[in-house]
Amino acid sequence: MKTSLVAAAFLSAVALTSHRPSTALGYGHGESPELAHYVSSPQDVFVSVLPNGTLPSRDLARYALPGDTSLVFTREAPRLAPGVKRTWVRTKHQPGRLLAVVEGHASLDTPSLLQKAGARVVFFQGNRTKNPSAGLWVVDVDTRGLSALAAEPRLFIEPVPAQETKRPPAVPRLSKPAGVTPAVPAGVATALSNLPVLEPESARLLATIRDLSGEDDVIVDGKETRIVDRGNDAPRALAQSYMVDKFRALGLEADTQCYTQGRYQGCNVVATLWGADRNEFVVFSAHLDSVRNKGADDDGSGSAALLEVARLYAGLSPRKSIRFLAFDQEELGLIGSKAYASGLTAGSGDGKIAGVFQLDMIGYDNDGDSAIHAMDCNRAESRPLTRALSETNARIGTGLKIVSACTNRSDHASFWNKGIPATLVSENFFGGEGTRDDSNRCYHQACDTVALLNVPYMNRIVKLVANAGWSFQEGHF
């Protein structure tokens, strides 16, 4: 990925009260910034792109980029060993302005939006020829301009903190070397060994994705039709009805749950397999919408996984109740999951959520290394979920390699914001631990079709999640 730098004078950075910098910048969507107080005195900030192995010990914020590099903001020029490649721009903050990271979106004219907002570009990373709108910018902008950018929900915007933040500890390695038995108590190990190994069917997964991505005709409400995309209102509604019909055919209680979230209206699909405990739930979720494209991988793969896990569980008797959620409008800023999470209040009838397994983009493995992410971002309440995935991965021998990463750019973040345990399972979008990022080259583009999917790889991820989720609901983690 070619890097282009445009030097410009910077003005000031924002200090946030509730929005922490992430340790990985995912090319997806996050929350709009909450503006707080501004730095009153000018400050120098160095915007650097550095190899992960040579990051400075002190920084204001950092964001993982594709590959083995990070975008780093420091008060002083990083001192690096001789020969280390460095790319940086020195910026000067002034009162009334702020420094922000802006992630572009393929369906927007991001450069024009930045121009209208009066944003000055200091750093750009992307491909101006192939996709000029889907890059990554560091800009200086005033409060009015930032508000104008934040009004476009398809942009991800994150102000860089003015004060130095404590770097979160590294996410522990989740995978186990082949042949190593997880260190679990003897009684739990025996119970786990007695669990059935659930086997998903690749043909079913692929057929569902073909249906959701408009490759084949489907029957919805008794009529033959085709889901041409999952971004516009009418086909999104078709996809929602399709999912409800499929869940009901498996014997689950299912319906749409519609919402108004700010200026948005949409509908989530909610399906429930009742367990012995009707007041505690294990949730499996994915987002059903797309960016007005076929969205076979993003997130037709995760939506298909929901139906396949539901099919595997339908004939079993879970201890906890199992809920399947197909969220609407994730691509507009996690709107559907925010609406659902905001409704999780006393008396809502949703009971306690023990944990959430979010599946977002699980079908692309172009380099064949079988690497995946299972993310808890070192959140204590969510580690039992990633431990269930890691130990199940070793127990049933999927051959998958779980690689550490951290992002809040999917619907799991809506649960984290409520203190609810959640993990994101995805393909190797970010890289790490000796792997290179393997993000779908057709991400948010018209070519995100079934032709790019690695179905056996996807099947193994579904197998891992289904078996880990079953042992988790049994109370072994």
C-alpha positions as CSV (number, residue, x, y, z in Angstrom):
1,M,0.0,0.0,0.0
2,K,1.6,3.2,-1.1
3,T,1.9,6.0,1.4
4,S,1.5,9.7,0.5
5,L,2.2,12.5,2.9
6,V,1.0,16.1,2.6
7,A,2.5,18.5,5.1
8,A,0.2,21.2,6.6
9,A,0.0,23.3,9.8
10,F,-2.0,21.7,12.6
11,L,-4.0,23.3,15.2
12,S,-5.1,21.5,18.4
13,A,-5.9,18.0,19.7
14,V,-9.0,17.0,21.7
15,A,-8.9,15.3,25.1
16,L,-11.7,12.9,25.4
17,T,-13.7,11.9,28.5
18,S,-15.2,8.7,27.3
19,H,-13.7,7.7,23.9
20,R,-10.4,5.9,24.2
21,P,-8.1,5.4,21.2
22,S,-8.2,1.9,19.8
23,T,-5.2,-0.3,19.5
24,A,-6.2,-1.4,16.0
25,L,-7.8,0.7,13.2
26,G,-10.2,-1.6,11.4
27,Y,-11.6,-0.6,8.1
28,G,-15.2,-0.7,9.3
29,H,-17.3,1.6,11.5
30,G,-17.2,2.9,15.0
31,E,-18.9,5.5,17.1
32,S,-19.1,9.2,16.4
33,P,-16.8,11.2,18.6
34,E,-17.9,13.0,21.7
35,L,-16.3,16.4,21.8
36,A,-14.8,17.5,25.1
37,H,-12.4,20.3,26.1
38,Y,-9.6,21.5,23.8
39,V,-5.9,22.1,24.3
40,S,-5.3,25.9,24.8
41,S,-1.6,26.0,24.2
42,P,0.2,25.1,20.9
43,Q,1.9,21.7,20.9
44,D,4.0,19.7,18.5
45,V,2.8,16.2,17.5
46,F,4.7,13.8,15.3
47,V,2.5,11.6,13.1
48,S,4.5,8.5,12.2
49,V,4.2,5.2,10.4
50,L,6.5,2.7,12.1
51,P,7.1,-1.0,12.2
52,N,5.4,-2.7,15.1
53,G,8.7,-4.1,16.4
54,T,10.2,-0.6,16.8
55,L,7.3,1.4,18.3
56,P,8.3,4.1,20.8
57,S,7.7,3.4,24.5
58,R,5.6,6.5,24.9
59,D,2.9,7.7,22.6
60,L,-0.4,9.7,22.6
61,A,-2.2,7.0,20.6
62,R,-1.5,4.4,18.0
63,Y,-3.6,2.5,15.4
64,A,-2.6,-0.8,13.8
65,L,-2.5,-0.6,10.0
66,P,-2.6,-3.5,7.5
67,G,0.6,-5.3,7.7
68,D,3.2,-5.0,10.4
69,T,3.0,-1.2,10.9
70,S,1.2,1.2,13.1
71,L,0.1,4.9,12.9
72,V,1.7,6.5,16.0
73,F,1.2,9.9,17.5
74,T,4.0,11.1,19.8
75,R,5.1,14.4,21.5
76,E,8.7,13.8,20.5
77,A,10.3,12.4,17.4
78,P,10.7,8.7,18.0
79,R,14.3,7.5,18.5
80,L,14.8,4.5,16.3
81,A,17.6,2.2,15.6
82,P,19.8,2.9,12.6
83,G,18.3,1.5,9.4
84,V,14.7,1.5,10.6
85,K,12.4,2.9,7.9
86,R,10.4,5.9,9.3
87,T,7.8,8.1,7.8
88,W,6.6,11.0,9.8
89,V,5.2,14.5,9.7
90,R,5.6,17.1,12.4
91,T,2.4,19.1,13.1
92,K,1.7,22.2,15.2
93,H,-1.5,22.4,17.2
94,Q,-3.2,25.7,17.7
95,P,-6.3,26.5,19.8
96,G,-9.7,25.8,18.3
97,R,-8.6,23.0,16.1
98,L,-8.2,19.3,16.6
99,L,-6.3,16.3,15.2
100,A,-8.5,13.5,14.0
101,V,-8.2,10.1,12.2
102,V,-10.8,9.8,9.4
103,E,-11.5,6.5,7.7
104,G,-13.0,6.8,4.3
105,H,-15.8,4.7,2.8
106,A,-15.8,3.2,-0.7
107,S,-19.4,4.5,-1.3
108,L,-18.6,8.1,-0.5
109,D,-16.6,10.9,-2.0
110,T,-14.5,11.3,1.1
111,P,-12.1,13.9,-0.3
112,S,-15.0,16.2,-1.2
113,L,-16.4,15.7,2.3
114,L,-13.1,16.7,3.9
115,Q,-12.9,19.8,1.6
116,K,-16.4,20.9,2.6
117,A,-15.5,20.4,6.3
118,G,-12.5,22.6,6.0
119,A,-10.2,19.7,7.0
120,R,-6.5,20.0,6.2
121,V,-4.9,16.7,5.3
122,V,-1.6,16.0,6.9
123,F,-1.4,12.2,6.3
124,F,-3.0,9.9,3.8
125,Q,-2.7,6.2,3.3
126,G,-4.5,4.4,0.5
127,N,-4.6,4.0,-3.2
128,R,-5.7,7.3,-4.9
129,T,-6.0,5.6,-8.3
130,K,-8.0,2.5,-7.5
131,N,-10.2,3.8,-4.7
132,P,-9.6,7.4,-3.7
133,S,-12.4,7.5,-1.1
134,A,-11.5,4.4,0.9
135,G,-8.2,5.5,2.4
136,L,-7.1,6.7,5.8
137,W,-6.6,10.4,6.6
138,V,-5.1,12.3,9.5
139,V,-6.6,15.8,9.4
140,D,-6.8,19.0,11.3
141,V,-10.3,20.4,11.6
142,D,-12.3,22.7,13.8
143,T,-15.4,21.6,15.8
144,R,-17.9,22.7,13.2
145,G,-16.1,20.8,10.5
146,L,-15.8,17.7,12.7
147,S,-19.5,17.8,13.4
148,A,-20.2,18.0,9.7
149,L,-18.1,14.9,9.1
150,A,-19.6,13.0,12.0
151,A,-23.1,13.6,10.5
152,E,-22.1,11.2,7.7
153,P,-22.5,7.8,9.5
154,R,-20.5,5.9,6.9
155,L,-17.4,7.7,7.9
156,F,-15.4,6.6,11.0
157,I,-13.9,9.5,12.8
158,E,-11.8,9.4,15.9
159,P,-10.1,12.4,17.5
160,V,-6.6,11.9,18.7
161,P,-6.3,12.5,22.5
162,A,-4.4,15.5,23.5
163,Q,-3.1,13.8,26.7
164,E,-0.9,10.8,26.7
165,T,-2.9,7.6,27.2
166,K,-1.7,4.5,28.8
167,R,-1.2,1.9,26.1
168,P,-3.5,-1.1,26.8
169,P,-1.6,-4.3,27.6
170,A,-1.1,-6.7,24.8
171,V,-3.9,-9.1,24.1
172,P,-2.7,-12.6,25.3
173,R,-2.1,-15.2,22.6
174,L,-5.2,-17.2,22.2
175,S,-4.1,-20.1,20.1
176,K,-2.4,-23.2,21.5
177,P,0.4,-25.1,19.7
178,A,-0.8,-28.2,17.9
179,G,-1.0,-31.2,20.2
180,V,-1.0,-29.2,23.5
181,T,-3.9,-29.9,25.9
182,P,-5.4,-26.7,27.4
183,A,-4.7,-26.4,31.1
184,V,-8.2,-26.9,32.5
185,P,-9.3,-28.6,35.7
186,A,-9.6,-32.4,35.4
187,G,-13.4,-32.4,36.0
188,V,-14.0,-29.7,33.4
189,A,-11.6,-31.5,30.9
190,T,-13.7,-34.7,31.4
191,A,-16.9,-32.8,30.9
192,L,-15.6,-31.2,27.7
193,S,-14.4,-34.5,26.3
194,N,-17.9,-35.9,26.7
195,L,-19.5,-33.1,24.6
196,P,-20.7,-33.9,21.1
197,V,-18.6,-32.4,18.3
198,L,-21.0,-30.5,16.1
199,E,-20.3,-30.7,12.4
200,P,-21.7,-27.9,10.1
201,E,-22.3,-28.5,6.5
202,S,-20.5,-26.5,3.9
203,A,-23.2,-26.9,1.3
204,R,-25.8,-25.4,3.6
205,L,-23.6,-22.4,4.4
206,L,-22.9,-21.7,0.8
207,A,-26.5,-22.1,-0.3
208,T,-27.6,-19.5,2.4
209,I,-24.9,-17.1,1.2
210,R,-26.0,-17.5,-2.4
211,D,-29.5,-16.7,-1.3
212,L,-28.5,-13.6,0.7
213,S,-26.2,-12.3,-2.0
214,G,-28.7,-12.6,-4.8
215,E,-27.1,-15.4,-6.7
216,D,-30.2,-17.6,-6.5
217,D,-34.0,-17.0,-6.3
218,V,-35.6,-17.4,-2.8
219,I,-39.1,-17.9,-1.5
220,V,-40.1,-15.1,0.9
221,D,-43.7,-14.8,2.1
222,G,-44.7,-17.4,-0.4
223,K,-43.4,-15.5,-3.4
224,E,-40.3,-16.2,-5.5
225,T,-38.0,-13.3,-5.5
226,R,-34.3,-12.3,-5.4
227,I,-32.4,-10.3,-2.7
228,V,-30.4,-8.0,-5.0
229,D,-28.5,-6.3,-2.2
230,R,-28.8,-5.8,1.5
231,G,-28.2,-2.0,1.6
232,N,-31.4,-0.5,0.2
233,D,-34.6,-0.6,2.2
234,A,-36.7,-3.1,0.2
235,P,-34.0,-5.8,-0.3
236,R,-33.0,-5.4,3.4
237,A,-36.6,-6.1,4.4
238,L,-36.6,-9.2,2.1
239,A,-33.4,-10.5,3.8
240,Q,-35.0,-10.0,7.2
241,S,-38.1,-11.9,6.2
242,Y,-35.9,-14.6,4.7
243,M,-34.0,-15.0,8.0
244,V,-37.1,-15.1,10.1
245,D,-38.6,-17.8,7.9
246,K,-35.4,-19.9,8.1
247,F,-35.2,-19.7,11.9
248,R,-38.9,-20.6,12.2
249,A,-38.4,-23.6,10.0
250,L,-35.8,-24.8,12.5
251,G,-38.4,-24.6,15.3
252,L,-37.1,-21.4,16.8
253,E,-39.2,-18.5,18.0
254,A,-38.3,-15.7,15.6
255,D,-39.4,-12.3,14.4
256,T,-38.2,-8.8,13.5
257,Q,-37.7,-6.3,16.2
258,C,-37.9,-2.8,14.7
259,Y,-36.4,0.3,16.2
260,T,-35.9,4.0,15.9
261,Q,-32.3,5.0,16.8
262,G,-31.7,8.7,16.4
263,R,-32.6,9.6,12.9
264,Y,-32.5,5.9,11.7
265,Q,-35.2,3.3,11.5
266,G,-34.6,-0.3,10.9
267,C,-35.3,-3.9,12.0
268,N,-33.2,-6.5,13.7
269,V,-34.0,-10.2,13.4
270,V,-34.3,-11.9,16.8
271,A,-34.6,-15.7,17.1
272,T,-34.6,-17.7,20.3
273,L,-33.9,-21.3,21.2
274,W,-35.2,-21.6,24.7
275,G,-33.1,-23.5,27.2
276,A,-33.7,-24.8,30.7
277,D,-32.8,-21.3,32.0
278,R,-35.1,-18.8,30.3
279,N,-33.5,-15.8,32.1
280,E,-29.9,-16.2,30.9
281,F,-28.8,-16.1,27.2
282,V,-25.8,-16.8,25.1
283,V,-26.0,-14.7,22.0
284,F,-24.7,-15.4,18.5
285,S,-24.8,-12.3,16.2
286,A,-23.9,-11.0,12.8
287,H,-25.0,-8.1,10.7
288,L,-27.4,-8.6,7.9
289,D,-27.0,-5.4,5.9
290,S,-24.4,-4.6,3.3
291,V,-23.1,-1.5,1.6
292,R,-25.6,-1.8,-1.3
293,N,-23.6,-4.7,-2.7
294,K,-23.9,-8.5,-2.7
295,G,-21.9,-8.6,0.6
296,A,-21.2,-12.3,0.4
297,D,-18.4,-12.1,2.9
298,D,-19.5,-8.9,4.7
299,D,-21.5,-10.2,6.3
300,G,-23.4,-12.8,4.4
301,S,-20.9,-15.3,5.8
302,G,-21.7,-14.4,9.4
303,S,-25.5,-14.3,8.7
304,A,-25.3,-17.8,7.2
305,A,-23.3,-19.0,10.2
306,L,-26.2,-17.9,12.5
307,L,-28.6,-20.2,10.6
308,E,-26.1,-23.1,10.6
309,V,-25.4,-22.8,14.3
310,A,-29.1,-22.6,15.0
311,R,-29.6,-25.8,12.9
312,L,-26.9,-27.6,14.9
313,Y,-28.4,-26.6,18.2
314,A,-32.1,-27.1,17.2
315,G,-32.2,-30.8,18.2
316,L,-30.3,-30.3,21.5
317,S,-31.4,-29.2,24.9
318,P,-29.3,-26.2,26.0
319,R,-28.9,-25.2,29.7
320,K,-29.0,-21.5,28.9
321,S,-31.3,-20.0,26.3
322,I,-29.7,-19.2,22.9
323,R,-30.4,-16.0,21.1
324,F,-29.5,-15.4,17.4
325,L,-29.4,-11.7,16.3
326,A,-29.1,-10.5,12.7
327,F,-28.4,-6.8,13.1
328,D,-29.6,-4.1,10.7
329,Q,-27.6,-1.0,9.7
330,E,-24.2,-2.0,11.0
331,E,-22.7,-0.4,8.0
332,L,-24.2,2.9,9.0
333,G,-22.4,2.9,12.4
334,L,-23.6,-0.1,14.4
335,I,-27.1,1.3,14.5
336,G,-29.1,-1.9,14.9
337,S,-26.9,-3.4,17.7
338,K,-26.8,0.0,19.5
339,A,-30.6,0.0,19.4
340,Y,-30.8,-3.6,20.7
341,A,-28.2,-3.0,23.4
342,S,-29.9,0.2,24.5
343,G,-33.1,-1.8,25.1
344,L,-31.4,-4.2,27.5
345,T,-32.9,-2.6,30.6
346,A,-34.6,-4.0,33.6
347,G,-38.0,-5.5,32.7
348,S,-37.1,-5.7,29.0
349,G,-37.6,-9.4,29.0
350,D,-34.2,-10.1,27.6
351,G,-32.7,-11.4,30.9
352,K,-29.0,-11.6,31.5
353,I,-26.6,-12.0,28.6
354,A,-23.8,-14.3,29.6
355,G,-21.8,-13.7,26.4
356,V,-22.0,-12.7,22.8
357,F,-20.2,-14.4,19.8
358,Q,-20.2,-11.8,17.0
359,L,-19.4,-13.2,13.5
360,D,-18.3,-10.6,11.0
361,M,-16.6,-11.6,7.7
362,I,-15.5,-15.3,8.2
363,G,-15.2,-16.5,4.6
364,Y,-12.0,-15.1,3.1
365,D,-8.6,-16.8,3.4
366,N,-6.8,-15.9,0.3
367,D,-3.3,-17.0,1.5
368,G,-4.5,-20.3,2.9
369,D,-2.9,-19.9,6.4
370,S,-6.1,-20.7,8.3
371,A,-5.6,-17.6,10.5
372,I,-8.6,-16.0,12.3
373,H,-9.2,-13.4,15.0
374,A,-11.0,-14.0,18.2
375,M,-11.0,-10.6,20.0
376,D,-11.5,-9.6,23.6
377,C,-9.2,-6.5,23.5
378,N,-8.0,-7.7,26.9
379,R,-11.3,-7.0,28.6
380,A,-11.6,-9.1,31.7
381,E,-15.3,-9.8,31.3
382,S,-14.8,-11.1,27.8
383,R,-11.8,-13.4,28.3
384,P,-14.0,-16.4,29.1
385,L,-15.4,-16.3,25.6
386,T,-12.0,-16.2,23.9
387,R,-10.8,-18.9,26.2
388,A,-13.7,-21.0,25.2
389,L,-12.7,-20.5,21.5
390,S,-9.0,-21.1,22.2
391,E,-9.5,-24.3,24.2
392,T,-12.2,-25.6,21.9
393,N,-9.9,-25.0,18.9
394,A,-7.2,-27.2,20.5
395,R,-9.7,-29.8,21.7
396,I,-11.5,-30.5,18.4
397,G,-8.5,-29.8,16.1
398,T,-9.9,-27.4,13.6
399,G,-6.5,-26.5,12.2
400,L,-7.3,-22.8,12.6
401,K,-4.7,-20.4,14.0
402,I,-6.2,-17.7,16.3
403,V,-4.2,-14.5,15.9
404,S,-4.5,-11.7,18.4
405,A,-6.1,-8.4,17.3
406,C,-8.3,-5.7,18.7
407,T,-11.0,-3.5,17.2
408,N,-14.3,-2.0,18.1
409,R,-15.5,-1.8,14.5
410,S,-18.3,-4.3,14.7
411,D,-21.5,-5.0,16.6
412,H,-19.7,-6.6,19.6
413,A,-18.7,-3.0,20.6
414,S,-22.4,-2.1,21.3
415,F,-22.3,-4.8,24.0
416,W,-18.9,-3.8,25.4
417,N,-20.3,-0.3,25.9
418,K,-22.9,-1.9,28.2
419,G,-20.4,-4.0,30.0
420,I,-21.6,-7.2,28.5
421,P,-19.1,-9.9,27.6
422,A,-18.5,-10.2,23.9
423,T,-16.0,-11.4,21.3
424,L,-15.6,-10.8,17.6
425,V,-14.7,-13.7,15.4
426,S,-13.5,-12.8,12.0
427,E,-11.1,-13.8,9.2
428,N,-7.5,-12.5,9.5
429,F,-8.3,-8.9,8.7
430,F,-5.5,-7.3,10.6
431,G,-2.6,-9.7,10.6
432,G,-0.3,-10.3,13.6
433,E,1.8,-13.0,15.3
434,G,3.8,-13.8,12.2
435,T,0.9,-13.5,9.7
436,R,0.1,-10.7,7.2
437,D,-3.3,-9.1,7.1
438,D,-5.5,-11.1,4.7
439,S,-8.4,-8.6,4.4
440,N,-10.8,-9.2,1.5
441,R,-9.6,-7.3,-1.5
442,C,-13.3,-6.7,-2.4
443,Y,-14.2,-5.3,1.0
444,H,-17.2,-2.9,0.6
445,Q,-17.0,-3.3,-3.2
446,A,-19.3,-4.8,-5.8
447,C,-17.0,-7.8,-6.2
448,D,-17.7,-9.1,-2.7
449,T,-19.3,-12.2,-4.1
450,V,-19.4,-16.0,-3.4
451,A,-16.6,-16.4,-5.9
452,L,-14.1,-15.1,-3.4
453,L,-15.1,-17.3,-0.5
454,N,-13.0,-20.1,0.9
455,V,-15.9,-22.3,2.0
456,P,-13.9,-25.1,3.8
457,Y,-12.2,-22.4,5.9
458,M,-15.5,-20.8,6.7
459,N,-16.9,-24.1,7.6
460,R,-14.1,-24.7,10.2
461,I,-14.8,-21.3,11.8
462,V,-18.5,-22.1,12.1
463,K,-17.5,-25.5,13.6
464,L,-15.2,-23.8,16.1
465,V,-17.9,-21.2,17.1
466,A,-20.7,-23.7,17.4
467,N,-18.7,-26.0,19.6
468,A,-17.2,-23.3,21.7
469,G,-20.6,-21.7,22.2
470,W,-22.1,-25.0,23.2
471,S,-19.4,-25.6,25.9
472,F,-19.7,-22.0,27.0
473,Q,-23.5,-22.2,27.5
474,E,-22.9,-25.5,29.4
475,G,-21.0,-23.4,31.9
476,H,-17.5,-24.8,31.4
477,F,-15.8,-21.4,31.0
